[in-house]
Every structure is written in C-alpha cells, then in structure tokens.
Amino acid sequence: MKLLVGVAIVLFSAALSAAEPSRPNVVVILADDLGFSDLGCYGGEIETPVL
C-alpha cells in the first residue's frame, strides 16, 4: 500500500511539473493626465462602453 501511494505521488508530481504554466489574463491600462470625470461612464467626452 505504501509503495502504491509513493508511486502515485511521484507520477502526480511529474505530471504537474511537465504541465506548461498558464499566463494570467491581466490587462494594464496606463493613461497620463486622465481623471475619473474624463471617462464616458462618468459623463465625460471619452466613450467607454465596456468599462
């Protein structure tokens, strides 16, 4: 039983290390001189329909 558990742990850890790591879905928006009142969702001139 201990041998079976040991083999299972080794195989599981090998499968995890072989898997390609996924990249996180992160979008960084950097805007210079942009205030909250400039965006369309707050009544500004710049249209931002999906924010």
C-alpha positions in Angstrom: 0.0 0.0 0.0 2.8 2.4 0.9 4.5 1.6 -2.4 1.3 2.3 -4.4 0.9 5.7 -2.6 4.6 6.5 -3.3 4.3 5.7 -7.0 1.1 7.7 -7.2 2.8 10.8 -5.6 5.8 10.5 -7.9 3.6 10.2 -11.0 1.4 13.1 -10.0 4.3 15.4 -9.2 5.9 14.5 -12.6 2.7 15.4 -14.4 2.4 18.7 -12.6 6.0 19.7 -13.4 5.6 18.7 -17.1 2.5 20.9 -17.5 3.0 24.2 -19.2 2.2 27.1 -16.8 -0.6 29.3 -18.0 -0.2 33.0 -18.2 -2.7 35.2 -16.2 -5.2 37.3 -18.1 -4.2 40.7 -16.9 -4.5 44.0 -18.8 -2.8 47.1 -17.5 -4.1 50.4 -18.8 -1.8 53.4 -18.2 -3.2 56.8 -19.1 -1.4 60.0 -18.4 -3.4 63.0 -17.3 -6.7 61.1 -17.2 -9.2 61.9 -14.4 -12.3 59.9 -13.5 -14.5 62.7 -15.0 -12.9 62.2 -18.4 -14.5 58.8 -19.0 -17.8 58.3 -20.6 -19.2 56.1 -17.8 -18.8 59.2 -15.5 -20.3 61.7 -18.1 -17.0 62.7 -19.8 -16.3 63.0 -23.6 -14.3 59.8 -24.0 -16.7 56.9 -24.8 -16.0 53.8 -22.8 -18.9 51.4 -23.4 -17.4 48.3 -21.8 -15.8 49.8 -18.7 
